[in-house]
């Protein structure tokens, strides 16, 4: 695939022609093969821009970076944020698989995994083969692929969505963690549905979130990249999660104000 095709829709600069052939996309310099596009990422402990030269020596056909790097004569494409760009590139590389399925993103402090399996069960009972990406791993039919994170990186997300589409899945349910949303792991497509379960103090400090406000903001990002947002209005924080939304809003809960109301709980 041509580098130019992978960059479609992105704002970037490059002093060299972008009509080079790309044979793979990687963000780990140890996995670079001849013809790879190496994507430099700024991590919490390692900035892989420093490995751009080694990637070029290993045969990388081009580098995607957010700051200038020295790597010989191969094209260096500069973007504002390589994590966001990587999601777009990955979606293009795998042929935009999300467009072939109904996609559901779930965010919330608790209940994402349970909710994802409930949705899958309902969908499959209706004859709609449904895959899951989440805490348990990637579920496609009877196959479970273990993953390191609730929300894998964007290259893996797109790879798994392509596997789902190719296996006949008509829907995909993804647990969208706050870290995954913050790091653009589920960028590159628009969810058909976004679902909010609940919100409580968690994941604050260390390499996670600096504050409760940042944590809430990251959760809210799902509702700026979905068509319909579905909110649990029994949780008083739902309006904070919905702040800045660009989606159609629907609500559920026990509250009399909920559009979809539950009753008869025991």
N, C-alpha and C positions, 0 to 999 in steps of 0.2 A: 504494500500500500504506500502511496506517495505521502511524504511528510506534509505537503500542502493540503492533502485531503484530511489528514488527522487534525490539522490546525483550523479547519473551517469553523467559523463562528467565534474564534478567539481574537482578542486584540494582542498583537505581538509585534516585535521588531526582530529583524535578522539581516545581517549584512551580506549573507550568502543566499543563493537560490534555494528554494525549499521544495524542489522537484526531485529530491533524492528518494530512493526506495527504502522503506523501513520494513524490516523482517520480524521485529519483536519490540515490545515496549516494556521497560523495566525501571524500577526505582532503587534497585539494589545493585551496586556496582559489581558485586561478585557474580551476578547473573548475566552480565553483559556478554553478548556474542556478536560476531561480525554482522553488521546490519542493524543492530539494535538502536532504538531511541532511548537514551539514558535521561531520566528525569531526576533533577537535583531537588532534594527536599530539605527544609530547615526543621530539624527535629528538636526535641527538648534537650537532648544531650549531644547529638551529632548533626553537623551540617554537611550534607553529602555534596555540596558544591566543591568541596576540597578533593573529591574523588573523580571530578570530571576528566582530569588529565589521564588517570588510570583507565577510565572508561574508554577514552579515545584510543589509548594504546591497545585495549582489548578488542578494538574493532567497531566501536560505536559509530553509526552513520551520522548521528546528530545528537545534540545536547539540548535539553529544555531546562532553562534556568531562570532565576529571578534576579540575578546579578551577573556581571561579566565574569567569565572563567577562561582560563588558558587551556586550550585543548587542540592545538594545531590548526589545521585548515578546514575541519569539518564545520557544518553550520551550527551556530549557537543561537537558539531561539530564546528571546527574553520576554517574559510575561510578568505581570504584577504579582501573581501568586501561583506557584507551581502546583500546589495541592488542588486548587480549583481547576487549573488547566489540565492536570492529570486526569481528573474525572471526565472532562469533555473528550480528551484524547482517547481514553479507555472506552468510552461509549462508542466513539467512531470506529475504533479498532475492532470491536466485537459486533459491529453492525447495528447498533442501537436496539438491543434486544428488548428493552422495556417497552418499546413501541408495539411489540407483538403480544403483550399481555396486559391485564389489569394489574396495576401495582398499588399496594397498600403499605404505607409507612406507619409504624406505631412508635410513639414516644411517651415517656412518663417515668417516674422514679421506680414504681413497682408495677408488676403485672404485664409487662410487655410480652414475655414468653408465653404465659398462660393465654393471653388474648390472641397471640399469633396462632396458637394451636387451635383455639376455639374457631377462629375465622377459617382456618384451613379445613377443619372438620365440617363446617357448614358448607363451604364452597364445594368440597369433594362430595358431600351428600347430594349436592345439586348437579353432580356430573361435571364439575369444573376442576380439572387437575391443577393443583396448587402447590407451589414450592415455598420454602421458608428459608430465610437467612436470619440467624439470631444466635442467642446464647448457647443453645444446644448444638449448633452447627448449621450446615446447609442440608436441607431435607428436599430430596427430589425423588418422588415415588417412595420406594422402600430403602433408598440409599441415604445414608447420613455421612456427610463429610465434616470432620472436626475442624474448627477454626480457632484461632488464638484470641479473637476479639468478638464481642457481640455484633459489632458492625465492622466487617473487614475493610481493608483499604479499597479505594475505588477501582483499581485494576481487577482485584478479586471479585468485587461486587459485580462488575460487568461480565466477568468470565462466568460466574455462577448463573447470572441471568441468561446468558447465552446458552448455557447447558440446560437450563429449565425450558427455554423456548424450543430448543432442538429436541427435547424429550417429550414435547407435547403439552407442557404446562400452559394454561391459559390465564393463570394468575400467579402473582408472587407477593408474599408478605415479608416485609423487612423490618426488623427491630432497629429503629434509628436512635442510637444512643446520643446523649448530649455531646460526647467527645467525637462521635462519628459525624454529627451535624457540624460541629465546630471545625473539624478538619476536612470538610468537603467530601467525605467518603461517599455520600449518596447524591452528590451533584451529578450533572450530566444528563438528567432527565427530570420530568415532572411527574410526581406521583398522581395517580388518579384520586386516591383518598389518603388523608392523613388523620391519625387517630390519637387523641390525648387521653391517657388513663388517669394520672394523678401526679401531684408534685409535693415533695417534702425535702428538707435539707439533707443533702448527700453529695458525695463526690467533690467536696470542697477541700482545697489544699493540695500540696504536692504538685504532681504533673497534671492534675485534673483542672478544677476551676478555681479562680482567684477569689470569687465571692458568690453568694447566693444569687445576686443579680445577674452575674455572668452565666451562671448555671441555667437560670430561667430564660435568659436571652437565647442561649444555644438551643434549648428545647423549642423555643418559638420559631426557629428557622425553618422547621418542617412545614409550617403553615404559610411560608412564602414560596414554597416549591411544590404545592399540591393544588389540585383543582377543587376538591371539596375537603374541608376540615371538619372533623367530628369531635366535639368536646364534651367531657364529663363535667357538667356544670354543678354537680354536687361538691366538687373541689373548688374552694374559694379562690384558688390561684388561676383558674381557667382564663380569666380575662387578661392576666399578665402573660400567659402563654399565647393568647390570641393577639396580643398587641402587635401591630404592624403586619397583620395577615393580609394576603392578597387572594385568598381563596373564598369560595362560597362556604358559609358557616352553617352547620347543623349541630344540634345538641342532644344529649341523652342524660339520663339519671333518674333519681327518685323524685326530684323537685317537680313541682307543678308547672314550673316554667320550661321544663325540658320538652323538646319536640318529640323525642322518643322516651316514654316514661315506663319505668319498671314498677311493679307492684307485687304484693304477696310474698315478700321475702320472709325467710324464717331464721 
